[in-house]
């Protein structure tokens, strides 16, 4: 269980996107005097470059080119997740990536939780196939030793600098687990590994490769001061991040771009006084990087194998099966979720079947439905087991399902035909389910039901811990995988005709829970018909809002026509389709305040915000006057950020505040 530590200081993030650098394979011998390059990349689900709305990035052939371009002594490290999680990973289970990494070559790798998606036996095959070293400081095998008998740490000595590396993995509850692997506490394991490393190797620099969120990395660095550098998992597909942990340039957290979109290059030197020095840059693996010919051929070969296997048509779909750009399957009913849950129930003939929304990873277009579509939708290959459960267990599972919908948690449950439930996100977690029916009857908490679900959830994944006393009817050894059941069902029905039919009812907005800072204002404005959601279950509180939309909301709130609001609110002459900035929001608020109260609002003094100098001259009086009246708040760090886009939640808050003057 992660420790809850409170950081007493603000940690700044700096996005670096620097020109292309250089790379290469590690040498065990000491080279000429100079620096050592530590090259790190992560998130290797796809052997080919990823092409999407963000552009082109990644691919093993480009990573090879970048590594080869760095001359001199270097250590090449991969941070984890080379199997599972995508269609390619689901079909080939990581082995092609190991083959490619052997050819780059890399020196060491940490485990990501997706490296266990195909089970521990497959992970052991990945270890066996690797010519590089896997390292883990907190994953323990059944025998009490590090999983797969990999080392607790690795030590490198180059240019007279001793560099120790540890590996840490979290979120193992989101992958396939069995008794052969156990996740130990990250921070306690790090402390033990660091002490062992210091005692046995006396390193000049300690580096941690982690698979956990950056906020947890910050807690790790606070708890283990001997760790100077953390290379962690991706925070975003489009950006790389460099965090100067304490603002001194001596301790860093590095998060490269997702899908191998970049390599972090850390240059490690040693000053005359023995102090280790660090500098860094980002090497982007985009379309400007020439692909290595041999690895490009390897990637093409595997892509061809993938296409041959997956191109067969198994059914025809009368409509698009949409996963959703906003992860809809993680907070409301979707047609694709209905289809999957129905496939499980149909095969096993159970009372209920559920599918976790986080396991649905892709959409499928109208028309021919192929094996490729099925495997893209369900790439993890989870076993679907059958268990006999009580109604109490079902109720507890549904509460868990909706406990973190505002965070788009993957455990949200899509349900099969015959089952329905209603949840209210404005209630506290654990009290959100309001109504459940099974086969047209209210859920009976004492009755026994047959339930089909993934073995991942049945064994406690995604916090589904309520099935400990349930009776196993079809266990994992006999069960088929989720994609096998989906394929079988699609073949059986021939024509896929599905649409959301009211199995899941959301009373409110899934992303506005009871503890949201603007919950009262949002729901009151929605009740009055002034400000609605972006769809039937989502408010999108952090989404920007256009000037035209704000004019419409204000006109409704003040019962004025839009022309009057536009001409008098300070927004006249501005493009109504452009986002409203926070300083424009202040001008709008000032006009509304004066209109409703008849009092003039303004001040010649500086605003109370630390970035007062950035506020436009024509907005300063509004910002200062509103702040003095307690009507306008800043953002964290006592900043007003005047040029930032105002959010839907912020606009809801200010309109409600002004309506209640």
ZIWOHU-V619695 format. One record per residue. RES is the residue in one letter. SS is DSSP state (2 for helix, 1 for strand, 0 for the rest). NEAR is the number of other ideal C-beta (glycine too) atoms within 8 Angstrom. Layout:
RES,SS,NEAR  RES,SS,NEAR
This chain:
X,0,3  X,0,9  X,0,8  X,0,4  X,0,7  X,0,4  X,0,8  X,0,3  X,0,5  X,0,5  X,0,8  X,0,7  X,1,7  X,1,8  X,0,8  X,0,9  X,0,7  X,0,7  X,0,4  X,0,8  X,0,11  X,0,8  X,0,16  X,0,12  X,0,9  X,0,10  X,0,8  X,0,3  X,0,4  X,0,7  X,0,9  X,0,4  X,0,3  X,0,9  X,0,9  X,1,15  X,1,16  X,1,14  X,1,17  X,1,14  X,1,14  X,0,16  X,0,13  X,0,13  X,0,13  X,0,13  X,0,12  X,0,10  X,0,12  X,1,11  X,1,5  X,1,6  X,0,3  X,0,6  X,1,8  X,1,7  X,1,15  X,0,11  X,0,16  X,2,15  X,2,14  X,2,16  X,2,14  X,2,14  X,2,13  X,2,17  X,2,16  X,2,9  X,0,11  X,0,14  X,0,5  X,0,11  X,0,12  X,1,15  X,1,14  X,1,15  X,1,15  X,1,15  X,0,18  X,0,16  X,0,16  X,0,16  X,0,18  X,0,18  X,0,12  X,0,11  X,2,12  X,2,13  X,2,17  X,2,16  X,2,11  X,2,11  X,0,11  X,0,14  X,2,11  X,2,11  X,2,12  X,2,12  X,2,10  X,2,14  X,2,16  X,2,11  X,2,10  X,2,13  X,0,10  X,0,11  X,0,11  X,1,15  X,1,16  X,0,17  X,0,15  X,0,14  X,2,15  X,2,14  X,2,14  X,2,15  X,0,16  X,0,11  X,0,9  X,2,11  X,2,6  X,2,11  X,2,16  X,2,9  X,2,9  X,2,14  X,2,10  X,2,6  X,2,9  X,0,12  X,0,4  X,0,12  X,1,10  X,1,13  X,1,16  X,0,15  X,0,13  X,0,14  X,1,13  X,1,11  X,1,13  X,0,6  X,0,4  X,0,5  X,0,7  X,1,12  X,2,14  X,2,10  X,2,6  X,0,10  X,1,7  X,0,10  X,1,14  X,1,9  X,1,11  X,1,10  X,1,8  X,1,13  X,0,12  X,0,6  X,1,13  X,1,11  X,1,16  X,1,13  X,1,16  X,1,17  X,1,15  X,1,17  X,1,18  X,0,12  X,0,9  X,2,12  X,2,10  X,2,9  X,0,13  X,0,12  X,0,11  X,0,8  X,0,3  X,0,7  X,1,14  X,1,6  X,1,10  X,0,9  X,0,9  X,2,15  X,2,12  X,2,8  X,2,12  X,2,17  X,2,10  X,2,9  X,2,13  X,2,13  X,2,8  X,2,10  X,2,15  X,2,11  X,2,6  X,2,6  X,2,10  X,0,5  X,0,11  X,0,8  X,1,12  X,1,14  X,1,14  X,1,14  X,1,18  X,1,18  X,1,16  X,0,13  X,0,7  X,2,11  X,2,6  X,2,12  X,2,13  X,2,13  X,2,13  X,2,17  X,2,13  X,2,9  X,2,10  X,0,11  X,0,5  X,0,7  X,0,15  X,0,11  X,1,15  X,1,13  X,1,14  X,1,15  X,0,14  X,0,12  X,0,7  X,0,8  X,0,10  X,0,6  X,0,9  X,0,15  X,1,13  X,1,15  X,1,14  X,1,11  X,0,10  X,0,7  X,0,6  X,0,6  X,0,5  X,0,6  X,0,10  X,1,13  X,1,14  X,1,16  X,1,12  X,0,18  X,0,14  X,0,10  X,0,13  X,0,18  X,0,16  X,1,13  X,1,14  X,1,15  X,1,14  X,1,14  X,1,12  X,1,14  X,1,13  X,1,11  X,0,8  X,0,3  X,0,4  X,0,6  X,0,6  X,1,11  X,1,8  X,1,13  X,1,7  X,1,12  X,1,10  X,1,14  X,1,14  X,1,13  X,0,16  X,1,10  X,0,6  X,0,5  X,0,11  X,0,5  X,0,11  X,0,11  X,2,7  X,2,7  X,2,14  X,2,11  X,2,8  X,2,15  X,2,14  X,2,9  X,2,8  X,2,13  X,2,10  X,2,8  X,2,8  X,2,13  X,2,9  X,2,7  X,2,8  X,2,12  X,0,8  X,0,6  X,1,7  X,1,10  X,1,11  X,1,10  X,1,14  X,0,7  X,0,9  X,0,8  X,1,15  X,0,9  X,0,13  X,0,9  X,0,3  X,0,6  X,0,10  X,2,11  X,2,15  X,2,11  X,0,14  X,0,11  X,0,11  X,0,15  X,2,11  X,2,15  X,2,13  X,2,17  X,2,13  X,2,15  X,2,15  X,2,13  X,2,14  X,2,18  X,2,15  X,2,9  X,2,12  X,2,12  X,0,5  X,0,13  X,0,8  X,1,15  X,1,15  X,1,16  X,1,15  X,1,14  X,2,16  X,2,12  X,2,13  X,0,15  X,0,11  X,0,10  X,0,10  X,1,11  X,0,7  X,0,6  X,1,6  X,1,6  X,1,13  X,1,11  X,2,11  X,2,11  X,2,11  X,2,14  X,2,13  X,2,11  X,2,17  X,0,16  X,0,16  X,0,13  X,0,12  X,0,12  X,1,11  X,1,16  X,1,15  X,1,12  X,1,13  X,1,9  X,1,12  X,1,11  X,2,14  X,2,9  X,2,11  X,2,15  X,2,12  X,2,9  X,2,14  X,2,13  X,2,13  X,2,12  X,2,10  X,0,13  X,0,11  X,0,9  X,2,15  X,2,10  X,2,5  X,0,9  X,0,11  X,0,11  X,0,15  X,0,14  X,1,11  X,1,16  X,1,13  X,0,14  X,0,8  X,0,9  X,1,12  X,1,11  X,1,13  X,1,12  X,1,14  X,0,9  X,0,17  X,0,10  X,0,7  X,0,6  X,0,9  X,0,6  X,0,7  X,0,13  X,1,12  X,1,7  X,1,9  X,1,13  X,1,11  X,1,15  X,0,7  X,0,5  X,1,7  X,1,7  X,0,11  X,0,8  X,0,8  X,0,6  X,0,8  X,1,7  X,1,13  X,1,13  X,1,15  X,1,15  X,1,13  X,1,14  X,2,13  X,2,14  X,2,15  X,2,12  X,0,8  X,0,10  X,2,13  X,2,13  X,2,9  X,0,12  X,0,6  X,0,9  X,0,13  X,0,5  X,0,3  X,0,12  X,1,5  X,1,8  X,1,8  X,1,8  X,0,7  X,0,7  X,0,4  X,0,5  X,0,12  X,0,8  X,1,11  X,2,16  X,2,13  X,2,8  X,2,13  X,2,14  X,2,11  X,2,11  X,2,13  X,2,13  X,2,9  X,2,7  X,2,8  X,0,6  X,1,8  X,1,12  X,0,6  X,0,10  X,0,7  X,0,8  X,0,6  X,0,7  X,0,11  X,1,12  X,1,9  X,1,13  X,0,9  X,0,9  X,0,12  X,0,12  X,0,12  X,0,15  X,0,11  X,0,8  X,0,4  X,0,11  X,0,4  X,0,12  X,2,12  X,2,7  X,2,12  X,2,16  X,2,11  X,2,9  X,2,14  X,2,13  X,2,6  X,0,7  X,0,6  X,0,9  X,0,10  X,0,4  X,0,10  X,0,6  X,0,5  X,0,6  X,0,10  X,0,13  X,0,12  X,0,10  X,0,13  X,0,6  X,0,8  X,1,9  X,0,12  X,1,11  X,2,14  X,2,8  X,2,9  X,2,15  X,2,14  X,2,9  X,2,13  X,2,14  X,2,13  X,2,9  X,2,12  X,2,10  X,0,5  X,0,8  X,0,6  X,2,9  X,2,6  X,2,9  X,2,13  X,2,11  X,2,7  X,2,9  X,0,13  X,0,9  X,0,14  X,0,8  X,0,3  X,0,8  X,0,5  X,0,10  X,0,6  X,0,8  X,1,9  X,0,16  X,1,11  X,2,13  X,2,14  X,2,14  X,2,14  X,2,14  X,2,14  X,2,15  X,2,14  X,2,15  X,2,11  X,2,13  X,2,15  X,2,11  X,2,8  X,2,9  X,2,7  X,0,4  X,0,6  X,0,4  X,0,11  X,0,9  X,0,7  X,0,4  X,0,5  X,0,6  X,0,11  X,0,8  X,0,12  X,0,6  X,0,10  X,2,11  X,2,4  X,2,8  X,0,14  X,0,7  X,2,5  X,2,5  X,2,13  X,2,12  X,2,11  X,2,14  X,2,16  X,2,14  X,2,12  X,2,14  X,2,14  X,2,7  X,0,9  X,0,4  X,0,10  X,0,10  X,0,4  X,0,12  X,1,8  X,0,5  X,0,7  X,0,6  X,1,10  X,0,14  X,0,10  X,0,14  X,0,7  X,0,8  X,1,9  X,0,14  X,1,11  X,2,13  X,2,13  X,2,11  X,2,15  X,2,14  X,2,10  X,2,13  X,2,16  X,2,12  X,2,10  X,2,13  X,2,7  X,0,5  X,0,7
